Amino acid sequence: MVRRAFKAGAPRRKDLILSVDRAVVEAWALCNELKSAMRAVSLSREDIRAALVLLTGDLDDERQEKIYVFPVPDMAGLPTLHEKVMKLKKETNVFPLGVVFAQYDRETATPDAPAVWVQPWLVFQNASRAMRTVEQRYASLPGTEISFNQAK
């Protein structure tokens, strides 16, 4: 129920260009909003995982694009996440794609298989493909930061 309410609305049709700084804060805000909605219906805030998704910025390069997934921390961890993401931006020129969520439902037949969905900020073809890749793989990814190549 919380997931459906959170995902409600028409899919994005236009890119929302965010700076890396703003993307870190927006990812935290979205995660916090979802956790608050879960608490409002007496569900555990611990049953949500969220991560900021970034993609290498050189889209004309023939090499595979690299996707970076950074877990969204609590407020105290935001400066550390910001430092990591800014360091990566300086090294590889990444840009924010959106946020991926995993919600565990303890009352289903498969409580260890979370429902996974994405909240994209960019909708052009490469960004959409990268977010679909993350959505398909996120449930099996560890809860730590990770990067992987996107197959074209």
Secondary structure, 3 states (H helix, E strand, C coil): CHHHHHHCCCCCCCCCCCCHHHHHHHHHHHHHHHHHHHHHCCCCHHHEEEEEEEEECCCCCCCCEEEEEEECCCHHHHHHHHHHHHHHHHHHCEEEEEEEEEECCCCCCCCCCCEEEEEECCCCHHHHHHHHHHHHHHHHCCCCCEEEEECC
